[in-house]
């Protein structure tokens, strides 16, 4: 239907040092990784203004900072399951914690404090990823164990004034999310439907005429983390296939070439000109080691994040 996407070479930027690896079973891995004894499961890549890359380690409640030279620092280790991570322009770090809701991390002290623990006195299913609009509004997904058998995943907006609104509550596993260039549409990775949904936002901020934007195929899991580039192209991490770029109309244009069966769960643009794409390989799959961050030079620079605006 479309021309084959052009391959983009990828190479290893950094690997979690062995000093931080101790394979063991955890409650999170028992439910989400078939009981495997993991030494890490990295997620949530996001850059600060100094060019440092922050990543989360879900099963062990760890947050790492990776310098531009590839050196790793443990920022904090706490009782939680941190997944998505985004940095506010004021330096605060917002984290979607599967166990604790939305929490804040002080990158200096490593202190973790709660921000949103419940919604209307109910617990979340298990929040997953988040995105800042230019207004400072925070969008996040509440995925939990939802899927085609239970299409009740939710997408929320936490407005800059503190108001919390549910935009949609019928998603079979909402995951990564990002807005289009004009911030009139929210794209949501729907993992268990192996698809990306398009949520047009009305003048009052409500979602309407929600539809299917990209139907993906193959892989052992559906789309996960996403990023937008300066042309409105959508870059999608698709665990066990690779990372794909689609243009603003949803047509495939490029794919990361980093070997077979790559378990990339999330991505972030970085580097001096934002052309470098960094992809987190969360766990060993096929011939590719886990706990690794790949780097690839993309044909289009990434759209600057809220933290850099």
N, C-alpha and C positions, 0 to 999 in steps of 0.2 A: 504493500500500500504506500509506503514511504521508502525513500532511498535509505540504504544502510547507514546508521550513525557512524560518524568518524571517530576512530579510537584516539584517546588522549593518554599518553604514557603517564604512569604514576610510579613513584618510588617511595621508599620508607624515609620519613622525616624523623621519627622518634619511636622508641620502644620503651614500654614501662620497664624500668630496671628490675633485675632479679631480686634485689633486696626488698622490693614491695610485693613479691609474688610468693604466696603460700597456698597451694591448692587445698580447698576444703569445701565441704557442703555447707550451704546456708539455707535458711527458710525461703529466701527469695529465689534461689536457684532450684530448690525443690519444686516450686510452683511454676517457674518460668523458664527453666533450662533442663527439664526432665531429670532433676536430681543430680546433675553433673557436679563434680568437685571442681570449682572454678578458682583460678588465681586472680581474676579480675573480670569485670564486664564494663568497659568504658563507654561513656555516652556524653551528651551535652557539650560539644566543643563550642567555645565562644572566646573571642579576643578582647583584651582590654586595650586601652589607648597606647600602652607601652609596647604592644606587640606580643605580650604573653598570651598563651593559649591555656584556658582553663578547661578541664574535663572532669566528669564525675565517674565514680566507680560504684555502681548500684549496690551489689550485694554486701559490700564492706563499708558503706557509709563514708567513703573517702572523696575528697576533692583535691585534685592535683593542679599545679601550675607548671606549664612547660615554657621555658624561655625560648626566645628566637633561635638560640643555639642548640635547642633540643635537650636542655637539662631539666630534670624533674624535681619539683618540690612538693611535699605533702603539706597542703594548706590546713586541712582539718580532717579529723576522723571522728564520727559521731554516731549516735543511735538513729539511723535512718536509712532510707533507700533512695538516694538522690538520682534523678534521671536528667531532665532538661535543665539547662543553665543559660541565663542571659544576664547581661550587665547593663545596669541603668547608667544614664549619662552622668549621674552624680557619684558613680563608683560603687553603689550598692550592687550586690550580686543576688539575683532572684533564682530560686531553685524549685523545680517541681519534685517533691519528695513523695514517692509512692506510698510511704507509710504515714507521713506527717502533714501532707498538704503543701501549700506554698510557704517556703521558708526563706529567710534572708541570711546571707553569709557576709560577715565582716572580713574582707581579705587580709586585713592587718592582724587581727587578733585570732581569727579562725572561729569566732563565736557564731553559732547558728541560733536564730530566734524565729519563732512562728510568725507568720503574717496572716494566712487564711487557713484555718484548720477545719472548718465546717461550712456548709451552706444551708441556711435555714434550719439549723440544729442537726443536720444530717452529715455523716462523714462522706468524704469523696470515695469513689470506687477505687481510685489509684491514679493520681495525676501524672501526666507523662511529659509533655513538652510545652514550650511557651514562646511568645513573640511580642516584642514591643512595637506599637505603632508610633509614628512621629509625634503624636499628641501625648505620648506617655501612657496611653491605655495598654493594658497587658491582656493578651489573649492566651488562653491555655486549654489543653485537652485533659479530659478525665476519662481514661481508658479502662483501667481495671482489667478484668478478665472477659470483657465483652467481645462479641464476634458475631458471626452470622447466626449462631444459635441464640444470641441475646443482644440484639441491636439497640442497646440503651446507653452507649457511650455519649459523653456530653462535651460541648465546647462552650467555654465561658469567656466573658470579657470583664476584667477588673479595671474599671475606669480610673483615671488619674484622680478623681474626686472621691474614690473609695467605694463607688457603687459596683455591685456584683450582679451581672446579668447572664442568664443562660441563653445562648443563641440557638442551640439545637440539642436535642436529647435522644436522637434516634440513630446514632452512628455505630456501626459494627466495628469498634476498635479504632477510635480517633487517636492519632499519633502526632507526627510533626505538623507544623503549620507555619504559614508565611503569607503576607499580603502582597497584592500586585503593586505595580509602581505608583498608581494613583490612590492606593489604599481604599478602593471601593469594593474589592473582592478579597475574601479570605480563602486560601487554598488549604485543605486539610488532607493529610495522608490517612487513608482508611485501610489499616493494615490487613485485616482479615477479609476484606472485599478485594484486596489487591488493586486498589484504585486510589485516585486523587479526586476529592470532591471540590466543587466550586461553590462558595457561599457568597452570593452578592449581598452587600449591605445597603439597606435603605437609608433614607435621610435621617431617620430617628435612630439608626444604628442596629436595627433588627435585621436578621437574616431572612431572605425570601427567595423563592424559586431556586432552592438548593438543587444542584445537579452534578452529574458525573462529568469530570473534566478529562481525565486520562484513565483508561483501563489498561493496567499492566498485566503481564502474564508470566508464568514460570516462577522459579525460586521456591525457597522453603519458608519464606515469610513475605508479607506484602511491604509496601513502601513505609519507610520510617522517617528519618529526619529530612528536612528540605531547606533549600536556600534559594534566594532570588538573585539574578544578575542584573546589570545595568540596562539591559535591553528588555527586561521583563521575562527573560527565560527562567524556567523553573528547573532546578537541579534537585534530583531525588535520589536518596540512598535507598537501595533495594537489596536487603540482605540476601546473600548467597547468589546474586547475579553480579551486581556491580553498582556503580553510580551513573545515573543517566541525566543528560541535559535535554530538555524540551524547550522549544521556542515559545513565545507568548501565546501562540495558538494551540499549543499542546502537541506539536509535531517533533518527533525525536531527531536530534541533530548530532549529539556526541555521547560517547560512553567511555568511562575510565578503563584502561587496559592495564590490569595489575595481576593477571593470572586467573586461575579458575576458582569458582566457588568462594567468593570474597564476602565475608560477613560484615559489610559496612553498615553501621546503624545510623550514623549522623555525620553532618558535614558543616563546614564554615569557611567562608572566604577570609583570607588574610594576606599579609605581605604588604610591601610598600605601595603597590599599585592595585591591590585587591584582585589580582589575576590568579593568585595561588589559591587553590582549593585544598582544604585539609579534610581528610576522611578518616573517621575512627573505625578501625577494625576491632570489634568488641571481643570476639572469641575465635579460637582456632576453628577453621572450617576448610576442609580440603587441604590444600598445600600451603595455606597462608596462616601465619601465626596470629594469635589474638593479642590484645593489649598493644596494638601498633597504630601509629598515625601515619597515613600516606599523604603525599603531596603531589599535586598535579597542576600544571599551568594551563588554565582554561582559555578558550578563545575570546571570552567576554569577561570583563571584570565584574566582581560581585557588587551588589547594591550595598552602600554603607549601612551598618546597623545603627540602631538608636544610640548605642553607647559611644559611637564615634561622631554623631551628628552635632 
